[in-house]
């Protein structure tokens, strides 16, 4: 019985494009409409903001739109795979991912100080480290699904290895932000797997106690600078603190209703640095005001809610952990960016998911959501 | 069995996972709440603050400098105008790598270390951030093209147009008009708050001459505009504007043609020429040679250029026209007038000149120039002949008879010993000595033996070329002295000239003998130039007449004059000031002087000429004075082409 249900895909009627079950059987597109709709709204909202943030540069918007189309195609494509495919392929993909990271370290090209990009002939250059954001949760979910939950201490050691191996390679690429995110995506899976609170709390305490030591002995000058700037942006208002000061001015001067699309003085007069990538929220907040920010947060929450629903209704440990890990990582991404741009957190170089300019980020994010859709649309009929 | 165990496990795992998801949900709720609260704080609670900051970022009040008033000569010829030049400017905040950019610039345009040093000084003085600071002025078209080609490699560097002062006559008009140059620190601190506000947008200020004297008239009032600037300091929009009020255009008494003629008459010699219109006191020409190109100073002279200017040792920046020096015999007509006014002599008073004057109780004689020629004198001589023959003995005697105090009092009324010019504040006062003056300035009592020298202008007395011209103009004007002045009027908006009315206190103050006696002195000065050789009497010709006759060109208008030769070291000279200076070191040669005037009833011009180490006043300075009068009085005179002069720059 179990073997049959594994091999035979059985879609949920509700999520099929067509209700004509018999006719389209086996050819049905497996997508999750609510999730897709929310993601589509986010992407469109992002394009509108990007048009303004790029100084009405239609070429930028077209490129981004092309990336979005590709990303949605990839997402739908990924959604057609069985969950089983991911489960079985997880170790191989993980090892493959590590291989690519090593290739990047050897042959990658450098952008903004991070040697994280791979230029393949005939393909747009991309950032393999982005893939780790779902490869690590996938590998962890695979490993956990082989064990019984909650994980024991020995399992945690293995988990730590799974997390730290790719993170270390990404750190070697000099891309601290992504490495941090990969670590977090792994930690989310471990947390969801039911790791004992005692370990979590002691780990957190250890981190808090170790951070001064890190700051004193290990932190690089620019990292220290970012932290000092976070606490007091005005210690160097035209240098290190400039970005955050200008970004806060943009956000604050947006008020409740905003200055109107294409009318943000801070944005249009180039006072916001990186206004179409990491700091795009400042443009949005200036031109669409608090209402625009709340709308953005609402869209993120809609995606988040659907992701939660998919994770909770998933049928097995692998699916659940993977879905939970991916959706929490996504939220964390969005939150960290918004918190950093508004000055609630030190600056780390992270884009605003689905809104910031950048093709790789959108494609990898939607690949993750493709996996989420796959989890939701390939369900087995379980014995009751 | 295995299957069942797995299912039990599965349920437990679901429970663990779901609980964890709830915890995550709570965390997310808290984080989102914090974020929303923070956004509300920024966008609602602190909206006013950030809105103000945002406006402060983009809105800039900037000053719009007024166009400086133009300077015209009496015939409407432009002496100073404003021309657009293209400057290379730097916005420091945007110039990401200035040193690299400067190196590149050095290879494509002419950019010296001096330019860069001056730029750094300006940069350090700049008060408003994100504003452009000049790096080099006056780019050529080729340089502009070279910069345009490399523009993408030169962040923060741009070419800006600016109106700056330009002097078409360059060297020729330098000492008359002066120049503007960059406002320096001292000038800035000396300004009142009100004036400083008016100069916010102004780069240059009048430094010397007319440009300095009439700075207030020429400058105008600053305008303001509120502009929106982007992060690179580029102006995106002008939101509000108050136009500046341009400076007033002014008209001078100066005659550009005459100025050119005077400069040409002096030639390469060092010296000065001042011409004055006797009826008004208006300065028609003021030349000091060597001159300099005032255009060099407008945008800041480089150290190399300044060194080049001073290399000759002939101090081109020094205005010889308003510097005082011993006047030699040119003072004699005024001493004569003093004698007449004080009734120490009459026109009929005759003295006997044996070739020297001997003071009572003194053994050492004061020699006449004739003594050095043939050990004789003029014999019986009256005032008129004493003037046209430039007899020293007569004036030694007269000076002694007058006494130093009366000489002092009388000369003061002719504008000597004070800067009598209305609008030439830089002019020297000269020296009119008396007992009090000597005690105060030299700490010595007046010796009676000094008085005779004051009678022939080789004592302590000093006057500027301007003062001599002005005094000559007074005689030409039948004794009425007009204060020298440069400004004639201002041009109003319709192009009409409004004459300025200076309060004229001169005429009332003057002490004059009778009109007849003035005419006697005036006629004696006409004799200086015109009285021919008397075949029956020796030494009855005018002292400048031999030079006039040698020139082969008779005068076409009545002319009066007086030569003077000021000794640098003690030498003896003949009546015309002739002396063979061939063997004397140039610096020890006598200074040649001549004052002259149009001797017609309504005199149109008086002139004073000074040639530094020139030699004799009659032989050297007289031809210069005549050339100036010719230029002004003869309608068909060939003048140097003005366009050729102005193209010289």
Interface residues (C-beta under 8 A of the other chain):
Chain A: X2 X148 X149 X150 X188 X191 X192 X193 X194 X238 X246 X248 X249 X250 X251 X252 X253 X254 X255 X256 X265 X266 X268 X269 X270 X271 X285 X289 X290 X293 X294 X297 X301 X304 X308 X311 X312 X316 X317 X320 X321 X324 X328 X331 X335 X338 X339 X342 X344
Chain B: X3 X9 X10 X12 X13 X14 X16 X17 X18 X19 X20 X21 X24 X25 X28 X31 X32 X34 X35 X36 X38 X39 X40 X42 X43 X44 X46 X47 X49 X50 X51 X53 X54 X55 X57 X58 X93 X228 X229 X230 X231 X232 X236
